[in-house]
């Protein structure tokens, strides 16, 4: 079975199913890097919650904050 010809700039699906653009192709054409313009969850971090009364040092109330990243690049094995 013959592989389809991939080029930088072609459309490709990111792991979440969004339409992404190929930005890099490995020389053996088994791995590609795609940049997705949609927002993806980057990480969840704990931040101080200043709406609650303050406590002693190191006992500040914490909440989780989600950060979303745009133009994330994924490496995909094909």
N, C-alpha and C positions, 0 to 999 in steps of 0.2 A: 504494500500500500504506500503510495507516495504522499509525503507531507505537503500541506499547502505552503506556498511561499509567503513568508512573513517579512515585513519591512518596517523600519522605524517610522512612526507616524500613522501606522495602520490602527484600526479600532480592534479592541480585544476586551473581553469581559474580566472585571476584577473579581476577586474571591467572593464578594458580596453580590455580584450579579449586575453591577453598574457598568455602563459603557466607559471604557478607559482607553488610553492611547499608549501604544508601545513606545518606550523611550530608549530601550537597550535590548540587544539580542546577543546571547553568548555565541561564540564562534562555532560550537557544535550544534547550535539551534535547538538545544534541549531546555534552555532556561531563558525566559524573557522578563524584563522589568516593565511594568505598566504603571502609569500615573493616572489616578482616578480623581476627577474634579469634584466628586461628591464628598460630603462630610462623613468621616468614620470616627468611631470612638477610639481615642488615643489611649487614655489611661484614667484610672480613678485615683484621686489623691485625697488625703484628709487635710482639711483646713480648719482654722479656728472659727467658731461660731460666735460672733460678737453680739448677737441678738439676745443671748442668754446672760445672766449675771456672771461676773467674773469670779473665778476661784483662785486658789493659790497657784503659783508658778508650777508648770508641768501638769496641772489638772484642769486646763482649759477645755470646755466642751468642744468636741470635734464633730464635723459633718463631712460627708463625702461629696466631692465635686468631680463631675465628669468633664473631661476636656475632649473636644472634637477637633480633628485635624482635617484640613482640606488639602487637596493635591498630594495625597499620600501615595508613595511608590511601593508596589508589591513585587516581589520576585516570585515568579510562577514557573513550575516545572511542567513542561508539556510533553 
